[in-house]
Structure formats: structure tokens, C-alpha cells
Amino acid sequence: MPSPTPIRPATGRLGVLTPGLGAVATTFMAGVESIRRGHSRPIGSLTQMATIRLGKRTEKRSPLIKEFVPLASLDDIVFGAWDPIPDDALTAARTAGVLDERDLARVADFLSAIRPMPAVFDNRYVTRLNGPNVKKGNTKRILAEQLRQDIRDFKAANKLDRVVVVWCASTETYIVPGEVHQTLKAFEAAMESNDDAVAPSMLYAWAALMEDAPFCNGAPNLAVDIPALQELALARGVPISGKDFKTGQTWLKTVIAPGIKARMLGLAGWYSTNILGNRDGEVLDDPASFKTKEASKLSVLHTILQPELYPELYKDFSHVVRINYYPPRGDNKEGWDNIDIVGWMNYPMQIKVNFLCRDSILAAPLVLDLALFSDLAQRAGMKGIQEWLSFYYKSPMTAAGLQPEHDLFIQQTKLKNTLRHLMGEEQITHLGLEYYP
Ligand SMILES: NC(=O)c1ccc[n+]([C@@H]2O[C@H](COP(=O)([O-])OP(=O)(O)OC[C@H]3O[C@@H](n4cnc5c(N)ncnc54)[C@H](O)[C@@H]3O)[C@@H](O)[C@H]2O)c1
């Protein structure tokens, strides 16, 4: 039996800070409070609902994950946020239009007390937005220092033991990693000189790491996914993860594509289109923000299907992703997928998927799990990129030179095996050795 990793207990309170107090963040906060008050169940959350099999099947040991690993309890979570729009969480939730009034009424007092701190915001990185609740400072370094102060003040005011930061703000315009992102030294110099390559999300990530708070990136912009900040995470012993919550269409893609490949069926093309009417849809209507999202959504199929190993089946498939801003649909995105597959003797077949999903309803439990697992990772001394959290992301961060793993079921196995490893349990290989001589 492997020995368990020493893990600091989850005593005291855990702060969860979100840059962004929009649809995802308010749905997450309202949901956690609704669960705490006994009005809802944590559907969609592994940390709250999933079990984990331990040992041999015959042992019949399958505890809840939250009873197996020492996670912070929902009762110990305190929320805070930054947003350029000054609305409190209740007003922001109403604007987002995800939850109905009956559900909001049950937590209205709680939500209205959550007011966003002034954001580090620059409209050049999110062109469709503007808001007055914004920090002022002559350099990006000064702005980032103000974020650090916010984290310290939030911690002190709420008597918190630990803080986790989860990026739930808008998708920023596309930035190609360059020189200033390569080392911490170059990055910090670029903060001083107000280099355009330093986006607000990177300042939040830098501030979080400097305050020893794990940083999770729910959007596809780079934020913590640059070598400079990975260097900082390792130096300070802080876990980081990203990018881009894996919710609607891409989640299904990473379920269906492994199934096609498992049966050695070919793929001629995959066309995905969406209509989306929330503020996220509006931001993504800007080609520069969409480019960031598109890159994230396009990457999954190649790594799952491995055309380099199976050129006959997957060499030249066509993959198209579209998002169209259509206000009447609100947060209830509708996605269509047309998948052209190829079978025995080259006969073509088609799969059509019409997914009427609710974006923030799918994303909220991921925010909760990421916050709790990142806090666990930190207490267990895990630092830098947390690949075992790839399960939650469309474009999982990996160490330099490694291919990310996109297959949802491999990601799930990796997540659960990491938990088993932490607690000194055997990894599960699904190989029933007792049947073999
Ligand atoms: N909902 C999903 O299923 C899903 C899936 C994957 C990724 N995401 C990403 O999550 C993010 C949040 O989505 P949403 O639907 O809540 O969007 P939203 O537009 O409702 O909320 C985003 C909020 O971020 C704020 N913001 C923008 N720049 C900021 C900054 N620099 N600092 C602080 N706040 C800032 C905006 O004012 C807005 O209130 C988006 O980037 C989206 O692409 C969402």
C-alpha cells in the first residue's frame, strides 16, 4: 500500500474570490447558499455528490469523495468578487437571467450583501464592455499591488484561513505568448512599463500567487497559462489550473469523440454551431474575443483522435466551430453538432446533437469543485499546474512540451487516481489480476 501524503486539515474558513461577478459567478454563489439553506442539492458537483471506488471490487468500498479526502465544507466558504460593473450579486444575477425569481428570493439577502470590489479592467481587452467600478493607477504593477491588498483585506475582514481565486470574468482578446511572458523577471518589468502584452487577467493571477492563493482560470484567455506565472506558482508553492470551463458543447465533444475512436470509426467532419444571448455571447461576438474561444474549442478533437497514429481514420477531418450572439436566447444556449462519421467499407453516417443547455447551470458546480480541489491541493503541498484538474477544462494546461489530455473519461480516471494516491490507496487499473495465472 502506498503511504498517504500529509495534508494540512481544512480548518478555518475558505475565501473564494472571483474576478467577474456575472452569470457564472452569481449562479455559483446563489447555488452554494441555496444548498447551505437546504433548498437545493449540489447536482453536477463531484466534490459533493460523487463516490470513489477503493480497493478491489469485492471490498465494496465506495465512499463519497468529500468523506474520503479532507475538503473544506460548504459552510466554511466566504465569497467575494471584483467587477467593473458595480452591481451587487443579486442585481447581477437578475441581469444574467439564469435563475428565476423564486430561487433568487430564497437567497436574496445573502446575494445583495456581496458587492464587487473595483476591478482591474481595460476595455481594450474586452471591447464590448465598460464599467465605472475600476481601479486607478499609473502602472500595471501598481494595479496588481492593489489586488494583493484586496486579497489581504478580504482575508482579514472575514477571518479567513485560506483564499482561492477562480477567474469568472469575460474572455479577453487573443494574445500570443511572447518574450515578456517567458520569465518572471521579464513579466514584472513589463508590468512596470505597462506593456500591452500584460492583460488584466495576468495581473489577477500574479496577485493571487503572490498572496499564496491558488488560481483557476475559467476562461480561455492566457491569464496564468504563461511560463512567467508558472515559475511564480512553483516558487511560492501554489497550485494553478486552466483554461476555460468545459461545460456545454465541448464537454459533449469529449464524451462522443472517445466513443467514435474506441470503435475505430472514421471521422470526415464535425460542425458545431451555437446561439447564445447572454453577456458572454455579446463579448464573444467581438472577433478578437471569439478567436480566443475558438482556439480553445478547436483543440480537443485532434488530441483525442490522434490522427498521427490513425491517419486512415482521422487525417483530414474538417472541424468548424461557430458562436452566434442571439439575444432572445439569454443564458440558455442552443448548440447543434453535425458529425460525419465513416464506417465499414467506407459507408458514411451522421450523428446530430441538439443540446439545449444552460451555460451557467453547467459551469457553477465546476467553480465549486475547482475551488475545493485547488484548496485541497495546496494543503497537500501540490504546486504548479494541476493536470489532474484537466477534467474541468476545455484547454487543459500542461507542462511545456506535453500534449493535454482531453478524453473526459481518462481525465476522470486521472482525477480519481490522484485522490487515491493522496490518501495512500492503490490506483485502480480495472485489470482483474485475480483471473490471470
Ligand atoms: N458558462 C459557461 O458555460 C462557460 C464555459 C466556459 C467558459 N466560460 C467563461 O466564463 C466567463 C464568465 O462567463 P459569464 O457567462 O459569467 O459571463 P458574464 O459576462 O455574465 O460575466 C463576466 C463578468 O466579468 C466582468 N469582467 C470583465 N472583465 C473583468 C475584469 N478585468 N475584472 C473583473 N471583472 C471583469 C464583466 O463585467 C461581467 O460582469 C467568460 O469568460 C466565459 O467565456 C463560461
Ligand as a Chemical Component Dictionary entry (heavy atoms), coordinates in Angstrom:
data_LIG
# 
_chem_comp.id                   LIG 
_chem_comp.type                 NON-POLYMER 
_chem_comp.pdbx_formal_charge   0 
_chem_comp.three_letter_code    LIG 
# 
loop_
_chem_comp_atom.comp_id 
_chem_comp_atom.atom_id 
_chem_comp_atom.alt_atom_id 
_chem_comp_atom.type_symbol 
_chem_comp_atom.charge 
_chem_comp_atom.model_Cartn_x 
_chem_comp_atom.model_Cartn_y 
_chem_comp_atom.model_Cartn_z 
_chem_comp_atom.pdbx_ordinal 
LIG N1  N1  N 0  -20.924 29.492 -18.652 1  
LIG C1  C1  C 0  -20.189 28.614 -19.233 2  
LIG O1  O1  O 0  -20.605 27.519 -19.501 3  
LIG C2  C2  C 0  -18.748 28.941 -19.507 4  
LIG C3  C3  C 0  -17.951 27.920 -20.019 5  
LIG C4  C4  C 0  -16.620 28.177 -20.286 6  
LIG C5  C5  C 0  -16.090 29.421 -20.006 7  
LIG N2  N2  N 1  -16.897 30.413 -19.546 8  
LIG C6  C6  C 0  -16.282 31.702 -19.335 9  
LIG O2  O2  O 0  -16.561 32.163 -18.044 10 
LIG C7  C7  C 0  -16.527 33.581 -18.067 11 
LIG C8  C8  C 0  -17.757 34.102 -17.348 12 
LIG O3  O3  O 0  -18.932 33.771 -18.086 13 
LIG P1  P1  P 0  -20.297 34.506 -17.731 14 
LIG O4  O4  O 0  -21.353 33.834 -18.519 15 
LIG O5  O5  O -1 -20.431 34.615 -16.257 16 
LIG O6  O6  O 0  -20.040 35.959 -18.354 17 
LIG P2  P2  P 0  -20.688 37.349 -17.873 18 
LIG O7  O7  O 0  -20.467 38.284 -18.998 19 
LIG O8  O8  O 0  -22.071 37.156 -17.357 20 
LIG O9  O9  O 0  -19.789 37.763 -16.617 21 
LIG C9  C9  C 0  -18.479 38.181 -16.748 22 
LIG C10 C10 C 0  -18.258 39.342 -15.799 23 
LIG O10 O10 O 0  -16.886 39.652 -15.810 24 
LIG C11 C11 C 0  -16.763 41.051 -15.668 25 
LIG N3  N3  N 0  -15.412 41.428 -16.071 26 
LIG C12 C12 C 0  -14.906 41.621 -17.311 27 
LIG N4  N4  N 0  -13.603 41.950 -17.234 28 
LIG C13 C13 C 0  -13.277 41.959 -15.924 29 
LIG C14 C14 C 0  -12.084 42.229 -15.202 30 
LIG N5  N5  N 0  -10.969 42.570 -15.834 31 
LIG N6  N6  N 0  -12.106 42.131 -13.847 32 
LIG C15 C15 C 0  -13.236 41.778 -13.190 33 
LIG N7  N7  N 0  -14.400 41.518 -13.825 34 
LIG C16 C16 C 0  -14.415 41.609 -15.158 35 
LIG C17 C17 C 0  -17.898 41.604 -16.523 36 
LIG O11 O11 O 0  -18.217 42.922 -16.173 37 
LIG C18 C18 C 0  -19.006 40.613 -16.213 38 
LIG O12 O12 O 0  -19.821 41.051 -15.144 39 
LIG C19 C19 C 0  -16.434 34.005 -19.534 40 
LIG O13 O13 O 0  -15.088 34.293 -19.856 41 
LIG C20 C20 C 0  -16.856 32.761 -20.258 42 
LIG O14 O14 O 0  -16.305 32.669 -21.567 43 
LIG C21 C21 C 0  -18.214 30.198 -19.277 44 
# 
loop_
_chem_comp_bond.comp_id 
_chem_comp_bond.atom_id_1 
_chem_comp_bond.atom_id_2 
_chem_comp_bond.value_order 
_chem_comp_bond.pdbx_ordinal 
LIG N1  C1  SING 1  
LIG C1  O1  DOUB 2  
LIG C1  C2  SING 3  
LIG C2  C3  SING 4  
LIG C2  C21 DOUB 5  
LIG C3  C4  DOUB 6  
LIG C4  C5  SING 7  
LIG C5  N2  DOUB 8  
LIG N2  C6  SING 9  
LIG N2  C21 SING 10 
LIG C6  O2  SING 11 
LIG C6  C20 SING 12 
LIG O2  C7  SING 13 
LIG C7  C8  SING 14 
LIG C7  C19 SING 15 
LIG C8  O3  SING 16 
LIG O3  P1  SING 17 
LIG P1  O4  DOUB 18 
LIG P1  O5  SING 19 
LIG P1  O6  SING 20 
LIG O6  P2  SING 21 
LIG P2  O7  DOUB 22 
LIG P2  O8  SING 23 
LIG P2  O9  SING 24 
LIG O9  C9  SING 25 
LIG C9  C10 SING 26 
LIG C10 O10 SING 27 
LIG C10 C18 SING 28 
LIG O10 C11 SING 29 
LIG C11 N3  SING 30 
LIG C11 C17 SING 31 
LIG N3  C12 SING 32 
LIG N3  C16 SING 33 
LIG C12 N4  DOUB 34 
LIG N4  C13 SING 35 
LIG C13 C14 SING 36 
LIG C13 C16 DOUB 37 
LIG C14 N5  SING 38 
LIG C14 N6  DOUB 39 
LIG N6  C15 SING 40 
LIG C15 N7  DOUB 41 
LIG N7  C16 SING 42 
LIG C17 O11 SING 43 
LIG C17 C18 SING 44 
LIG C18 O12 SING 45 
LIG C19 O13 SING 46 
LIG C19 C20 SING 47 
LIG C20 O14 SING 48 
# 
